[in-house]
Amino acid sequence: MCRDCACGEPAPDPAAVPASAPRELTLHTALLQRNDAGAAALRQRFAAAGVRAVNLLSSPGSGKTALLEALAQRLDPTRLAVIVGDLATDNDARRLQAAGVPAVQITTGQACHLEASMVAEGVHRLNHQGISLEQLELLVIENVGNLVCPGAYDLGESLRLVLLSTTEGEDKPLKYAPIFHGADLVLISKIDLAEAVGFDRAAAHAAIARVAPHAQVLEVSARSGAGLDALIEALGLALPAVR
């Protein structure tokens, strides 16, 4: 359970709600307002630096880190940085660093999402490593693996990207509609495994269109490289030079 958004708790019986309930609502509203203020400040910083910030969301194991490793092979890694959020360990940050990408880890403990203040701390850590926002084209915020809580928290991003892995099933957008509804771009990842796992691509596209009709949808594979050029274009970056 998240420390402040109360995900996973059963809905209360209205007859059993104590008189103090309005205080809890006020506190939650205040938390989101404080986060939104921090996100607005981050958005201004990103815009002033000319860097595009992407909030990358998905369930655990959908391939966020593998996708970033694949992008690092096609892009100038000095123009890319990643802030990684996880409940524990710095495994993903170390993987990205090994791929040549400046990356810092934010360990959230019991929090099932990143917040604007955590992203600000990540930016500070990057700066401490000599990585300024002004030298970057793309800052990726790899959120905690979760398709519920992160959707409520603005991180100052200019693009919200949600991954749907073929190994998760094509009905995830319908089960977790709010987070997909907030997406600007939806990636169907591990598309190279679609046939092997019996993934219904038409059903997946129909589900995404139902809950997020405004979102661009791409099919990608970190392993085969399928769709990566289209993703780079969607991120507003220059395509890699032909080698």
ABEGO torsion letter per residue (X at the ends): XBAAAGBGBBBBBAAABBAAAAAAAAAAAAAAAAAAAAAAAAAAAAAAAGBBBBBBBBBBGAGAAAAAAAAAAABBAAABBBBBBBABEAAAAAAAAAAGBBBBBBBAEABABBBAAAAAAAAAAAAAAGBBAAABABBBBBBBBBABAAAABBAGBABBBBBBBAAAEAAAAAABAAAAAABABBBBBGAAAAAAAGBBAAAAAAAAAAABAABBBBBBBAAAGBGAAAAAAAAGBBBBBBX
